Amino acid sequence: MQAQGKKRGSFGFLRDPFSKMMLLFGIEGLCFQYMASTGMFGNNIFASNLGASDVQIGLIQTVTNAVALLLLLPAGIWADRMKSSKGMPVLILCFLGAMYFLYGLTPWMGSFKMAYFFAFLGLTAGVLATYNAQWQSFFGDVTREEERNRVYSFRNRFMFIIGTAAPLLFGLMLAWTSGDGKLAVLQAFYFVNGGVALLGAFVISRIRGGERAPERLAAMKRFSARDVLDALKALRGDQRFLSFFLCIFYFHLAWHTDFSMWYIGQTAYCGLDEAQLSYVNAVTSVLQLAAIGFWAWLNQKKTVHFTILFGALGQALCPLVMMFSVSLPGPERPWVFLGLASVANMTNSCIPLCLVQMLLAVVPERNRALAISLYTMVITLSNAVMPFVGVQIYTALGADWQAFYQYNSLVSLWRFSALGLLLWRYLYMKKNGAIRPGLV
Protein backbone atom coordinates (compact mmCIF):
# COMPACT_ATOMS: atom_id res chain seq x y z
CA MET A 1 0.00 0.00 0.00
CA GLN A 2 2.80 2.37 0.84
CA ALA A 3 4.52 1.63 -2.48
CA GLN A 4 1.28 2.29 -4.35
CA GLY A 5 0.85 5.60 -2.56
CA LYS A 6 4.39 6.60 -3.44
CA LYS A 7 3.77 5.72 -7.06
CA ARG A 8 0.64 7.86 -7.13
CA GLY A 9 2.58 10.73 -5.59
CA SER A 10 5.41 10.39 -8.08
CA PHE A 11 3.24 10.30 -11.21
CA GLY A 12 0.07 11.99 -10.04
CA PHE A 13 1.08 15.24 -11.72
CA LEU A 14 0.44 13.53 -15.07
CA ARG A 15 -3.28 13.51 -14.24
CA ASP A 16 -3.24 17.27 -14.62
CA PRO A 17 -3.73 17.99 -18.36
CA PHE A 18 -1.48 21.06 -18.29
CA SER A 19 1.41 19.20 -16.58
CA LYS A 20 1.06 16.32 -19.02
CA MET A 21 1.12 18.75 -21.95
CA MET A 22 4.28 20.40 -20.59
CA LEU A 23 6.01 17.03 -20.24
CA LEU A 24 5.04 15.98 -23.77
CA PHE A 25 6.29 19.27 -25.17
CA GLY A 26 9.51 18.73 -23.23
CA ILE A 27 10.04 15.29 -24.79
CA GLU A 28 9.12 16.63 -28.24
CA GLY A 29 11.63 19.46 -27.75
CA LEU A 30 14.29 16.92 -26.80
CA CYS A 31 13.64 14.99 -30.03
CA PHE A 32 13.67 18.16 -32.12
CA GLN A 33 16.87 19.45 -30.55
CA TYR A 34 18.66 16.13 -31.02
CA MET A 35 17.96 16.31 -34.75
CA ALA A 36 18.84 20.01 -34.92
CA SER A 37 22.04 19.60 -32.87
CA THR A 38 23.40 16.70 -34.91
CA GLY A 39 22.61 18.71 -38.02
CA MET A 40 24.15 22.00 -36.87
CA PHE A 41 27.22 20.25 -35.48
CA GLY A 42 27.50 17.41 -37.97
CA ASN A 43 26.53 18.67 -41.43
CA ASN A 44 29.65 20.81 -41.94
CA ILE A 45 31.89 18.05 -40.53
CA PHE A 46 30.11 15.46 -42.69
CA ALA A 47 30.77 17.59 -45.78
CA SER A 48 34.42 18.18 -44.80
CA ASN A 49 35.05 14.44 -44.40
CA LEU A 50 33.42 13.83 -47.77
CA GLY A 51 35.95 16.24 -49.34
CA ALA A 52 33.86 19.42 -49.64
CA SER A 53 35.52 22.73 -50.59
CA ASP A 54 35.00 26.06 -48.76
CA VAL A 55 32.46 27.07 -51.42
CA GLN A 56 30.53 23.82 -50.87
CA ILE A 57 30.62 24.44 -47.12
CA GLY A 58 29.10 27.85 -47.82
CA LEU A 59 26.36 26.20 -49.89
CA ILE A 60 25.17 23.99 -47.01
CA GLN A 61 22.97 26.71 -45.53
CA THR A 62 21.87 27.79 -49.02
CA VAL A 63 20.68 24.32 -50.06
CA THR A 64 19.06 23.62 -46.68
CA ASN A 65 17.03 26.79 -46.73
CA ALA A 66 16.25 26.70 -50.45
CA VAL A 67 14.42 23.40 -49.87
CA ALA A 68 12.64 24.90 -46.87
CA LEU A 69 11.53 27.83 -49.03
CA LEU A 70 10.01 25.47 -51.59
CA LEU A 71 8.08 23.57 -48.92
CA LEU A 72 6.96 26.26 -46.49
CA LEU A 73 4.10 27.71 -48.53
CA PRO A 74 2.46 24.44 -49.62
CA ALA A 75 2.94 23.05 -46.09
CA GLY A 76 1.23 26.11 -44.58
CA ILE A 77 -1.66 25.95 -47.04
CA TRP A 78 -2.18 22.23 -46.46
CA ALA A 79 -1.82 22.56 -42.68
CA ASP A 80 -4.60 25.18 -42.47
CA ARG A 81 -6.98 22.74 -44.17
CA MET A 82 -6.24 19.70 -41.98
CA LYS A 83 -8.72 18.57 -39.33
CA SER A 84 -6.06 19.10 -36.66
CA SER A 85 -3.07 21.42 -36.49
CA LYS A 86 -0.97 18.51 -35.20
CA GLY A 87 -1.43 16.67 -38.51
CA MET A 88 1.30 18.48 -40.44
CA PRO A 89 4.01 18.25 -37.71
CA VAL A 90 3.33 14.50 -37.36
CA LEU A 91 3.45 13.97 -41.12
CA ILE A 92 6.73 15.88 -41.45
CA LEU A 93 8.38 13.92 -38.64
CA CYS A 94 7.36 10.59 -40.18
CA PHE A 95 8.88 11.72 -43.50
CA LEU A 96 12.07 12.78 -41.72
CA GLY A 97 12.33 9.33 -40.16
CA ALA A 98 12.85 7.85 -43.62
CA MET A 99 15.01 10.68 -45.01
CA TYR A 100 17.58 10.60 -42.20
CA PHE A 101 18.19 6.92 -42.85
CA LEU A 102 18.82 7.65 -46.56
CA TYR A 103 21.04 10.61 -45.65
CA GLY A 104 23.23 8.27 -43.61
CA LEU A 105 23.98 6.23 -46.75
CA THR A 106 25.88 9.15 -48.37
CA PRO A 107 29.47 7.79 -47.96
CA TRP A 108 28.48 4.69 -49.95
CA MET A 109 27.46 6.66 -53.05
CA GLY A 110 30.92 6.70 -54.66
CA SER A 111 31.51 9.47 -57.20
CA PHE A 112 27.96 10.76 -56.69
CA LYS A 113 28.38 11.25 -52.95
CA MET A 114 28.45 15.09 -52.96
CA ALA A 115 25.35 15.36 -55.17
CA TYR A 116 23.63 12.77 -52.96
CA PHE A 117 24.78 14.65 -49.84
CA PHE A 118 23.20 17.93 -50.94
CA ALA A 119 19.99 16.22 -52.07
CA PHE A 120 19.37 14.54 -48.74
CA LEU A 121 20.74 17.48 -46.78
CA GLY A 122 17.77 19.41 -48.17
CA LEU A 123 15.34 16.58 -47.44
CA THR A 124 16.47 16.42 -43.80
CA ALA A 125 17.70 19.82 -42.58
CA GLY A 126 15.45 21.68 -45.03
CA VAL A 127 12.36 19.70 -44.06
CA LEU A 128 13.23 20.14 -40.37
CA ALA A 129 13.06 23.93 -40.88
CA THR A 130 9.59 23.44 -42.37
CA TYR A 131 8.57 21.43 -39.31
CA ASN A 132 9.57 24.26 -37.01
CA ALA A 133 7.23 26.69 -38.78
CA GLN A 134 4.27 24.30 -38.58
CA TRP A 135 5.09 23.48 -34.96
CA GLN A 136 4.72 27.16 -34.08
CA SER A 137 1.19 27.20 -35.55
CA PHE A 138 0.32 24.02 -33.62
CA PHE A 139 1.81 25.46 -30.42
CA GLY A 140 -0.30 28.59 -30.80
CA ASP A 141 -3.45 26.48 -31.21
CA VAL A 142 -3.00 24.29 -28.12
CA THR A 143 -1.71 26.89 -25.64
CA ARG A 144 -3.16 30.11 -24.26
CA GLU A 145 -1.13 33.30 -24.47
CA GLU A 146 -0.56 33.44 -20.71
CA GLU A 147 0.75 29.82 -20.74
CA ARG A 148 3.22 30.10 -23.60
CA ASN A 149 6.19 31.55 -21.73
CA ARG A 150 6.00 28.78 -19.09
CA VAL A 151 5.48 25.90 -21.54
CA TYR A 152 8.08 27.11 -24.03
CA SER A 153 10.74 27.75 -21.38
CA PHE A 154 10.07 24.25 -19.95
CA ARG A 155 10.50 22.75 -23.44
CA ASN A 156 13.71 24.72 -23.92
CA ARG A 157 15.22 23.23 -20.77
CA PHE A 158 14.88 19.77 -22.32
CA MET A 159 16.31 21.11 -25.58
CA PHE A 160 19.43 22.54 -23.97
CA ILE A 161 20.08 19.33 -22.03
CA ILE A 162 20.26 17.32 -25.24
CA GLY A 163 21.93 20.27 -26.96
CA THR A 164 24.75 19.84 -24.48
CA ALA A 165 25.01 16.06 -24.49
CA ALA A 166 24.59 15.23 -28.19
CA PRO A 167 27.33 17.48 -29.67
CA LEU A 168 29.73 16.54 -26.86
CA LEU A 169 29.23 12.82 -27.45
CA PHE A 170 29.35 13.43 -31.19
CA GLY A 171 32.63 15.37 -31.01
CA LEU A 172 34.36 12.93 -28.66
CA MET A 173 33.47 9.94 -30.84
CA LEU A 174 34.79 11.78 -33.90
CA ALA A 175 38.00 12.70 -32.05
CA TRP A 176 38.57 9.04 -31.09
CA THR A 177 38.34 7.87 -34.70
CA SER A 178 40.19 8.66 -37.91
CA GLY A 179 39.72 8.28 -41.64
CA ASP A 180 36.62 6.34 -42.63
CA GLY A 181 35.86 5.81 -38.94
CA LYS A 182 34.68 9.43 -38.74
CA LEU A 183 32.20 8.84 -41.54
CA ALA A 184 30.92 5.72 -39.77
CA VAL A 185 30.26 7.77 -36.62
CA LEU A 186 28.42 10.40 -38.65
CA GLN A 187 26.33 7.73 -40.35
CA ALA A 188 25.36 6.20 -37.00
CA PHE A 189 24.13 9.54 -35.65
CA TYR A 190 21.99 10.19 -38.71
CA PHE A 191 20.49 6.70 -38.51
CA VAL A 192 19.55 7.43 -34.87
CA ASN A 193 17.99 10.69 -36.06
CA GLY A 194 15.51 8.64 -38.07
CA GLY A 195 14.29 6.82 -34.97
CA VAL A 196 14.16 10.05 -32.96
CA ALA A 197 11.98 11.67 -35.64
CA LEU A 198 9.45 8.83 -35.38
CA LEU A 199 9.44 9.14 -31.58
CA GLY A 200 8.74 12.86 -31.94
CA ALA A 201 5.79 12.12 -34.24
CA PHE A 202 4.31 9.78 -31.62
CA VAL A 203 4.74 12.36 -28.84
CA ILE A 204 3.06 15.13 -30.88
CA SER A 205 0.13 12.82 -31.55
CA ARG A 206 -0.41 12.44 -27.78
CA ILE A 207 -0.75 16.19 -27.09
CA ARG A 208 -4.37 17.21 -26.61
CA GLY A 209 -5.97 19.96 -28.68
CA GLY A 210 -5.43 21.38 -32.12
CA GLU A 211 -8.67 20.02 -33.60
CA ARG A 212 -10.46 22.43 -35.94
CA ALA A 213 -14.21 22.94 -35.68
CA PRO A 214 -16.20 21.64 -38.69
CA GLU A 215 -17.52 25.17 -39.23
CA ARG A 216 -13.98 26.52 -39.51
CA LEU A 217 -13.00 23.82 -42.00
CA ALA A 218 -16.16 24.40 -44.03
CA ALA A 219 -15.35 28.11 -44.20
CA MET A 220 -11.92 27.33 -45.70
CA LYS A 221 -12.55 27.51 -49.44
CA ARG A 222 -10.46 25.70 -52.01
CA PHE A 223 -7.01 27.22 -52.21
CA SER A 224 -6.21 29.83 -54.85
CA ALA A 225 -3.32 32.23 -55.34
CA ARG A 226 -5.62 34.98 -54.10
CA ASP A 227 -5.49 33.44 -50.62
CA VAL A 228 -1.78 34.20 -50.44
CA LEU A 229 -2.36 37.75 -51.68
CA ASP A 230 -5.12 38.26 -49.12
CA ALA A 231 -2.86 36.98 -46.33
CA LEU A 232 -0.05 39.27 -47.46
CA LYS A 233 -2.40 42.27 -47.58
CA ALA A 234 -3.64 41.50 -44.08
CA LEU A 235 -0.09 41.29 -42.75
CA ARG A 236 0.99 44.42 -44.62
CA GLY A 237 -1.90 46.37 -43.14
CA ASP A 238 -1.16 45.29 -39.58
CA GLN A 239 1.15 47.86 -37.96
CA ARG A 240 2.00 45.57 -35.05
CA PHE A 241 3.12 42.81 -37.40
CA LEU A 242 5.08 45.18 -39.66
CA SER A 243 6.94 46.69 -36.72
CA PHE A 244 7.89 43.21 -35.52
CA PHE A 245 8.77 41.89 -38.96
CA LEU A 246 11.00 44.72 -40.18
CA CYS A 247 13.10 44.77 -37.01
CA ILE A 248 13.43 40.98 -36.79
CA PHE A 249 14.21 40.59 -40.49
CA TYR A 250 17.07 43.10 -40.21
CA PHE A 251 18.29 41.31 -37.09
CA HIS A 252 18.30 37.96 -38.94
CA LEU A 253 20.18 39.37 -41.94
CA ALA A 254 23.03 40.38 -39.64
CA TRP A 255 22.86 37.10 -37.71
CA HIS A 256 22.76 34.75 -40.70
CA THR A 257 25.68 36.37 -42.52
CA ASP A 258 28.17 34.71 -40.18
CA PHE A 259 26.76 31.16 -40.08
CA SER A 260 29.31 29.61 -42.48
CA MET A 261 32.16 31.98 -41.63
CA TRP A 262 31.79 31.11 -37.93
CA TYR A 263 32.66 27.48 -38.74
CA ILE A 264 35.53 28.53 -41.02
CA GLY A 265 36.83 30.85 -38.30
CA GLN A 266 36.73 28.10 -35.67
CA THR A 267 38.54 25.53 -37.82
CA ALA A 268 40.82 27.48 -40.18
CA TYR A 269 41.79 30.38 -37.88
CA CYS A 270 41.27 29.24 -34.29
CA GLY A 271 42.43 25.70 -35.09
CA LEU A 272 39.67 23.79 -33.28
CA ASP A 273 39.44 20.04 -33.90
CA GLU A 274 36.22 17.98 -33.68
CA ALA A 275 36.54 17.43 -29.93
CA GLN A 276 37.14 21.13 -29.25
CA LEU A 277 34.17 22.05 -31.45
CA SER A 278 32.04 19.75 -29.32
CA TYR A 279 33.40 21.36 -26.14
CA VAL A 280 32.31 24.78 -27.40
CA ASN A 281 28.83 23.42 -28.12
CA ALA A 282 28.63 21.67 -24.76
CA VAL A 283 29.80 24.59 -22.61
CA THR A 284 27.58 27.01 -24.55
CA SER A 285 24.57 24.74 -24.05
CA VAL A 286 25.24 24.40 -20.31
CA LEU A 287 25.38 28.18 -19.94
CA GLN A 288 22.26 28.61 -22.08
CA LEU A 289 20.42 26.03 -19.99
CA ALA A 290 21.48 27.79 -16.80
CA ALA A 291 20.19 31.09 -18.19
CA ILE A 292 16.82 29.91 -19.53
CA GLY A 293 15.07 30.31 -16.18
CA PHE A 294 16.33 33.88 -15.92
CA TRP A 295 15.10 34.71 -19.44
CA ALA A 296 11.66 33.24 -18.66
CA TRP A 297 11.51 35.33 -15.46
CA LEU A 298 12.66 38.44 -17.33
CA ASN A 299 9.96 37.88 -19.97
CA GLN A 300 7.34 37.97 -17.22
CA LYS A 301 8.81 41.06 -15.55
CA LYS A 302 9.95 43.15 -18.52
CA THR A 303 8.36 41.44 -21.61
CA VAL A 304 10.01 39.57 -24.49
CA HIS A 305 10.71 42.87 -26.28
CA PHE A 306 13.20 43.76 -23.55
CA THR A 307 14.71 40.29 -23.13
CA ILE A 308 15.59 39.90 -26.80
CA LEU A 309 17.95 42.88 -26.48
CA PHE A 310 20.34 40.59 -24.58
CA GLY A 311 20.25 38.10 -27.46
CA ALA A 312 21.09 40.84 -29.94
CA LEU A 313 23.95 42.09 -27.72
CA GLY A 314 25.46 38.61 -27.49
CA GLN A 315 25.34 38.26 -31.28
CA ALA A 316 27.05 41.63 -31.75
CA LEU A 317 29.90 40.56 -29.45
CA CYS A 318 30.59 37.24 -31.24
CA PRO A 319 32.70 38.71 -34.12
CA LEU A 320 34.75 40.65 -31.55
CA VAL A 321 35.35 37.40 -29.65
CA MET A 322 36.53 35.75 -32.86
CA MET A 323 38.95 38.58 -33.71
CA PHE A 324 40.43 38.63 -30.21
CA SER A 325 40.85 34.85 -30.12
CA VAL A 326 42.70 34.59 -33.44
CA SER A 327 45.05 37.42 -32.40
CA LEU A 328 46.53 35.17 -29.68
CA PRO A 329 49.36 32.62 -30.08
CA GLY A 330 48.24 29.41 -31.79
CA PRO A 331 48.04 27.02 -28.79
CA GLU A 332 45.98 29.50 -26.76
CA ARG A 333 43.37 30.26 -29.42
CA PRO A 334 41.03 27.24 -29.05
CA TRP A 335 40.73 27.52 -25.27
CA VAL A 336 40.33 31.29 -25.10
CA PHE A 337 37.78 31.08 -27.88
CA LEU A 338 35.92 28.30 -26.03
CA GLY A 339 35.54 30.47 -22.92
CA LEU A 340 34.66 33.77 -24.58
CA ALA A 341 32.42 32.36 -27.33
CA SER A 342 30.45 30.30 -24.82
CA VAL A 343 29.73 33.39 -22.72
CA ALA A 344 28.83 35.53 -25.75
CA ASN A 345 26.50 32.84 -27.10
CA MET A 346 24.87 32.24 -23.70
CA THR A 347 22.26 34.86 -24.59
CA ASN A 348 21.18 32.86 -27.65
CA SER A 349 18.78 30.87 -25.49
CA CYS A 350 16.55 33.91 -25.10
CA ILE A 351 16.16 34.47 -28.86
CA PRO A 352 13.78 31.58 -29.74
CA LEU A 353 12.02 32.00 -26.38
CA CYS A 354 11.20 35.59 -27.35
CA LEU A 355 10.67 35.29 -31.11
CA VAL A 356 7.98 32.59 -30.95
CA GLN A 357 5.94 34.59 -28.45
CA MET A 358 6.47 37.85 -30.34
CA LEU A 359 5.30 36.25 -33.59
CA LEU A 360 2.24 34.51 -32.12
CA ALA A 361 1.16 37.79 -30.49
CA VAL A 362 0.97 39.65 -33.83
CA VAL A 363 0.01 36.98 -36.40
CA PRO A 364 -3.76 36.66 -37.13
CA GLU A 365 -5.57 33.47 -36.06
CA ARG A 366 -7.25 33.08 -39.47
CA ASN A 367 -4.84 31.31 -41.86
CA ARG A 368 -2.32 31.25 -39.02
CA ALA A 369 -0.22 28.42 -40.51
CA LEU A 370 -0.12 30.19 -43.90
CA ALA A 371 0.82 33.54 -42.29
CA ILE A 372 3.59 31.92 -40.23
CA SER A 373 4.82 30.11 -43.35
CA LEU A 374 5.00 33.40 -45.27
CA TYR A 375 6.96 35.01 -42.43
CA THR A 376 9.24 31.99 -42.12
CA MET A 377 9.85 31.97 -45.89
CA VAL A 378 11.38 35.44 -45.69
CA ILE A 379 13.54 34.52 -42.70
CA THR A 380 14.53 31.28 -44.41
CA LEU A 381 15.46 33.17 -47.58
CA SER A 382 17.85 35.20 -45.45
CA ASN A 383 19.26 31.98 -43.96
CA ALA A 384 19.65 30.53 -47.46
CA VAL A 385 21.46 33.50 -48.98
CA MET A 386 23.32 35.36 -46.24
CA PRO A 387 25.79 32.63 -45.11
CA PHE A 388 26.93 32.28 -48.72
CA VAL A 389 27.08 36.08 -49.03
CA GLY A 390 29.25 36.15 -45.91
CA VAL A 391 31.75 33.72 -47.46
CA GLN A 392 31.75 35.74 -50.69
CA ILE A 393 32.44 39.00 -48.81
CA TYR A 394 35.36 37.35 -47.05
CA THR A 395 36.63 35.98 -50.39
CA ALA A 396 36.28 39.36 -52.12
CA LEU A 397 38.29 40.98 -49.33
CA GLY A 398 41.16 38.57 -50.05
CA ALA A 399 40.39 35.41 -48.04
CA ASP A 400 43.38 35.99 -45.76
CA TRP A 401 44.05 37.15 -42.21
CA GLN A 402 43.43 40.80 -43.03
CA ALA A 403 40.20 39.93 -44.83
CA PHE A 404 39.10 37.88 -41.82
CA TYR A 405 39.54 40.87 -39.48
CA GLN A 406 37.79 43.24 -41.91
CA TYR A 407 34.90 40.86 -42.38
CA ASN A 408 34.32 40.37 -38.63
CA SER A 409 34.52 44.13 -38.00
CA LEU A 410 31.82 44.71 -40.60
CA VAL A 411 29.54 42.02 -39.15
CA SER A 412 29.94 43.34 -35.61
CA LEU A 413 28.95 46.87 -36.68
CA TRP A 414 25.95 45.46 -38.54
CA ARG A 415 24.80 43.52 -35.50
CA PHE A 416 25.20 46.51 -33.18
CA SER A 417 22.94 48.49 -35.54
CA ALA A 418 20.35 45.67 -35.29
CA LEU A 419 20.58 45.91 -31.49
CA GLY A 420 19.97 49.65 -31.76
CA LEU A 421 16.87 49.10 -33.91
CA LEU A 422 15.40 46.60 -31.44
CA LEU A 423 16.15 48.97 -28.55
CA TRP A 424 14.39 51.83 -30.36
CA ARG A 425 11.33 49.60 -30.96
CA TYR A 426 11.18 48.57 -27.31
CA LEU A 427 11.40 52.16 -26.06
CA TYR A 428 8.78 53.31 -28.57
CA MET A 429 6.37 50.55 -27.56
CA LYS A 430 6.95 51.22 -23.88
CA LYS A 431 6.31 54.93 -24.33
CA ASN A 432 3.03 54.24 -26.14
CA GLY A 433 1.82 51.60 -23.69
CA ALA A 434 1.92 48.84 -26.30
CA ILE A 435 3.59 46.23 -24.08
CA ARG A 436 2.29 44.50 -20.96
CA PRO A 437 4.53 42.74 -18.43
CA GLY A 438 3.32 39.18 -17.89
CA LEU A 439 2.32 38.78 -21.52
CA VAL A 440 3.91 40.26 -24.65
LINHUQUI-V979018 format. One record per backbone hydrogen bond with DSSP energy under -0.5 kcal/mol. NH is the residue of the N-H (numbers start at 1). CO is the residue of the C=O. If there is no record, write none. Layout:
# LINHUQUI-V979018
nh=NH co=CO
nh=NH co=CO
This chain:
# LINHUQUI-V979018
nh=5 co=1
nh=6 co=2
nh=7 co=3
nh=8 co=4
nh=9 co=5
nh=10 co=6
nh=11 co=7
nh=12 co=8
nh=14 co=11
nh=15 co=12
nh=16 co=13
nh=17 co=15
nh=20 co=16
nh=21 co=17
nh=22 co=18
nh=23 co=19
nh=24 co=20
nh=25 co=21
nh=26 co=22
nh=27 co=23
nh=28 co=24
nh=29 co=25
nh=30 co=26
nh=31 co=27
nh=32 co=28
nh=33 co=29
nh=34 co=30
nh=35 co=31
nh=36 co=32
nh=37 co=33
nh=38 co=34
nh=39 co=35
nh=40 co=36
nh=41 co=37
nh=42 co=38
nh=43 co=39
nh=45 co=41
nh=46 co=42
nh=47 co=43
nh=48 co=44
nh=49 co=45
nh=50 co=46
nh=51 co=47
nh=51 co=48
nh=52 co=47
nh=57 co=53
nh=58 co=54
nh=59 co=55
nh=60 co=56
nh=60 co=57
nh=61 co=57
nh=62 co=58
nh=63 co=59
nh=64 co=60
nh=65 co=61
nh=66 co=62
nh=67 co=63
nh=68 co=64
nh=69 co=65
nh=70 co=66
nh=71 co=67
nh=72 co=68
nh=73 co=69
nh=75 co=71
nh=76 co=72
nh=77 co=73
nh=78 co=74
nh=79 co=75
nh=80 co=76
nh=81 co=77
nh=81 co=78
nh=82 co=79
nh=85 co=210
nh=87 co=84
nh=89 co=85
nh=90 co=86
nh=91 co=87
nh=92 co=88
nh=93 co=89
nh=94 co=90
nh=95 co=91
nh=96 co=92
nh=97 co=93
nh=98 co=94
nh=98 co=95
nh=99 co=95
nh=100 co=96
nh=101 co=97
nh=102 co=98
nh=103 co=99
nh=104 co=100
nh=105 co=102
nh=106 co=103
nh=108 co=105
nh=109 co=106
nh=112 co=109
nh=113 co=110
nh=116 co=112
nh=117 co=113
nh=118 co=114
nh=119 co=115
nh=120 co=116
nh=121 co=117
nh=122 co=118
nh=123 co=119
nh=124 co=120
nh=124 co=121
nh=125 co=121
nh=126 co=121
nh=127 co=122
nh=128 co=124
nh=129 co=125
nh=130 co=126
nh=131 co=127
nh=132 co=128
nh=133 co=129
nh=134 co=130
nh=135 co=131
nh=136 co=132
nh=137 co=133
nh=138 co=134
nh=139 co=135
nh=140 co=136
nh=141 co=137
nh=142 co=138
nh=143 co=139
nh=147 co=144
nh=148 co=144
nh=149 co=145
nh=151 co=147
nh=152 co=148
nh=153 co=149
nh=154 co=150
nh=155 co=151
nh=156 co=152
nh=157 co=153
nh=158 co=154
nh=159 co=155
nh=160 co=156
nh=161 co=157
nh=162 co=158
nh=163 co=159
nh=164 co=160
nh=164 co=161
nh=165 co=161
nh=166 co=162
nh=168 co=164
nh=169 co=165
nh=170 co=166
nh=171 co=167
nh=172 co=168
nh=173 co=169
nh=174 co=170
nh=175 co=171
nh=176 co=172
nh=177 co=174
nh=181 co=178
nh=182 co=179
nh=183 co=179
nh=184 co=180
nh=185 co=181
nh=186 co=182
nh=187 co=183
nh=188 co=184
nh=189 co=185
nh=190 co=186
nh=191 co=187
nh=192 co=188
nh=193 co=189
nh=194 co=190
nh=195 co=191
nh=196 co=192
nh=197 co=193
nh=198 co=194
nh=199 co=195
nh=200 co=196
nh=201 co=197
nh=202 co=198
nh=203 co=199
nh=204 co=200
nh=205 co=201
nh=206 co=202
nh=206 co=203
nh=207 co=204
nh=212 co=83
nh=217 co=213
nh=218 co=214
nh=219 co=215
nh=220 co=216
nh=220 co=217
nh=221 co=219
nh=227 co=224
nh=228 co=224
nh=229 co=225
nh=230 co=226
nh=231 co=227
nh=232 co=228
nh=233 co=229
nh=234 co=230
nh=235 co=231
nh=236 co=232
nh=237 co=233
nh=238 co=235
nh=239 co=237
nh=242 co=238
nh=243 co=239
nh=244 co=240
nh=245 co=241
nh=246 co=242
nh=247 co=243
nh=248 co=244
nh=249 co=245
nh=250 co=246
nh=251 co=247
nh=252 co=248
nh=253 co=249
nh=254 co=250
nh=255 co=251
nh=256 co=252
nh=257 co=253
nh=258 co=255
nh=259 co=256
nh=262 co=258
nh=263 co=259
nh=264 co=260
nh=265 co=261
nh=266 co=262
nh=267 co=263
nh=268 co=264
nh=269 co=264
nh=269 co=265
nh=270 co=265
nh=272 co=266
nh=277 co=273
nh=278 co=274
nh=279 co=275
nh=280 co=276
nh=281 co=277
nh=282 co=278
nh=283 co=279
nh=284 co=280
nh=285 co=281
nh=286 co=282
nh=287 co=283
nh=288 co=284
nh=289 co=285
nh=290 co=286
nh=291 co=287
nh=292 co=288
nh=293 co=289
nh=295 co=291
nh=296 co=292
nh=297 co=293
nh=298 co=294
nh=299 co=295
nh=300 co=296
nh=301 co=297
nh=302 co=298
nh=303 co=298
nh=303 co=299
nh=306 co=303
nh=307 co=303
nh=308 co=304
nh=309 co=306
nh=310 co=307
nh=311 co=307
nh=312 co=308
nh=313 co=309
nh=314 co=310
nh=315 co=311
nh=316 co=312
nh=317 co=313
nh=318 co=314
nh=319 co=315
nh=321 co=317
nh=322 co=318
nh=323 co=319
nh=324 co=320
nh=325 co=321
nh=326 co=322
nh=327 co=323
nh=327 co=324
nh=328 co=325
nh=332 co=329
nh=333 co=329
nh=333 co=330
nh=334 co=330
nh=336 co=332
nh=337 co=333
nh=338 co=334
nh=339 co=335
nh=340 co=336
nh=341 co=337
nh=342 co=338
nh=343 co=339
nh=344 co=340
nh=345 co=341
nh=346 co=342
nh=346 co=343
nh=347 co=344
nh=348 co=345
nh=349 co=346
nh=350 co=347
nh=351 co=348
nh=352 co=348
nh=353 co=349
nh=354 co=350
nh=355 co=351
nh=356 co=352
nh=357 co=353
nh=358 co=354
nh=359 co=355
nh=360 co=356
nh=361 co=357
nh=362 co=358
nh=362 co=359
nh=363 co=359
nh=368 co=365
nh=371 co=367
nh=372 co=368
nh=373 co=369
nh=374 co=370
nh=375 co=371
nh=376 co=372
nh=377 co=373
nh=378 co=374
nh=379 co=375
nh=380 co=376
nh=381 co=377
nh=382 co=378
nh=383 co=379
nh=384 co=380
nh=385 co=381
nh=386 co=382
nh=389 co=385
nh=390 co=386
nh=391 co=387
nh=392 co=388
nh=393 co=389
nh=394 co=390
nh=395 co=391
nh=396 co=392
nh=397 co=393
nh=398 co=395
nh=399 co=394
nh=404 co=400
nh=405 co=401
nh=406 co=402
nh=407 co=403
nh=408 co=404
nh=409 co=405
nh=410 co=406
nh=411 co=407
nh=412 co=408
nh=413 co=409
nh=414 co=410
nh=415 co=411
nh=416 co=412
nh=417 co=413
nh=418 co=414
nh=419 co=415
nh=420 co=416
nh=421 co=417
nh=422 co=418
nh=423 co=419
nh=424 co=420
nh=425 co=421
nh=426 co=422
nh=427 co=423
nh=428 co=424
nh=429 co=425
nh=430 co=426
nh=431 co=427
nh=432 co=428
nh=433 co=430
nh=434 co=429
nh=438 co=299
nh=439 co=436
